């Protein structure tokens, strides 16, 4: 459950569910409300219980059936979803999503004619034109009907946005059906359209080439991708497989896997919009069609992380198989999600396990440093970052963030010479990354050093990130420290607009407003900062400012140098 408020709400609705009117309607309505609320909180099992109670009373209610069906679908309970889909289509025969699920179930069972019949019974529209056509194409491919399969894909003709998608699935279908010449032509179209930047297309084409006895060409395709992303676990795994002399398996070896690939592609596209609630649904369907689909499981976890559904992300990562190239990444991300749930001991133990399994890996060490830094354990974090730097070897641009993170830790520990050296190295390696420009420039201004250079650095950071409230705050605070209070207030008001919920930025704005004579507004900002749960060490000073004003309060307790958001 997503917190105390949600828990209380569910308890209340459970109470409603227990109420009994003369005709039982109150109880039914209470059950339905409780089911809907539990579903909105992603408590699938609880929602199922209340939906079942509602359906006992009203088994043919299409609204309740549809709600229950969608909760099961989003929760990944596909056996229940299929059962509810069958019930729903008896009442709403052309229900699109139900027909899709029943079509997919038929493909899983190898009943390709039934699959085509199911999707053909769905209400027509954009949904069926896209998802239904792909499902019908793969059902036809499963039945060995190449002509019908390609005919179904023609729905994408004249739609440039789907050109790559169509070429890729044409290639997979030709490959599955053994039409080598047409498969290669379609793979080349897909490779050209993607610019060789799609790992799925690269893997599929490399596999095709290798299975034709053209291992050198397969390696060249993989090497081209590796030049862009040398550490990508999937391309590294494929290259290792080639080196071992084992023939690469096809990316898709059945109609069920083909439609899973289509559903994954749709889910991946939808996941580009963090606000989308549909992406996880398509990914759940993809995993149902291909249970060992670790790429889809990883993306599903990522979509949960975007919505801060940490427990759901952990559950998805837990299902990534140990022999998958993506397992180490899943373990790393799971540790970070455990930390977000304040389960730090479990997170650290998991990362130590990852270290023990691969002592030369840098990523688990960096993650440990990040966890310690997030908990303000700067000495422990600095040790981990030092270890990571040693493992990384010769400094390269990709290492800038390690030096930056260690620089922050050393600055917080009062080890400025070490911090400055790290931040300068991070600046050099990153090519003037705005975060580094901001932090180093801010620190210099707080120390009264290199003022002209420092201000120019922060101004450049703002140019690079004009909508980053923390960076804009740094410029405003730098101007404040340099005595330009009117301009400081201008930038700090902008920073508060961009990051209204940060107590440090609100406190900074209050200070600037006080200096330009807007004392009522200044007190409002300080009071607002207090309401935002600032760091414990700031509370006494904020209260002092409210009681006796800025100047007297700061004489009693000088301000510490702390960039907002760092």
Secondary structure, 3 states (H helix, E strand, C coil): CCCHHHHHHHHHHHHHHHCCCCCCHHHHHHHHHHHHHHHHCCCHHHHHHHHHHHHHHCCCCHHHHHHHHHHHHHHCCHHHHHHHHHHHHHHCCCCHHHHHHHHHHHHHCCCHHHHHHHHHCCCCCHHHHHHHHHHHHHHHHHCCCHHHHHHHHHHHCCCHHHHHHHHHHHHHHHHHCCCHHHHHHHHHHHHHHHCCCCHHHHHHHHHHHHHCCCHHHHHHHHHHHHHHCCCCHHHHHHHHHHHHCCCCCCCCCCHHHHHHHHHHHHHHHHCCCCCCCCHHHHHHHHHHHCCCCHHHHHHHHHHHHHCCCHHHHHHHHHCCCCCCCCHHHHHHHHHHHHHHCCCHHHHHHHHHHHHHHCCCCCHHHHHHHHHHHHCCCHHHHHHHHHHHHHHHCCCCHHHHHHHHHHHHHHHHCCCHHHHHHHHHHHHHHHCCCHHHHHHHHHHHHHHCCCHHHHHHHHHHHHHHCCCCHHHHHHHHHHHHHCCCHHHHHHHHHHHHHHCCCCHHHHHHHHHHHHHCCCHHHHHHHHHHHHHCCCCHHHHHHHHHHHHHCHHHHHHHCCCCCCCCCC
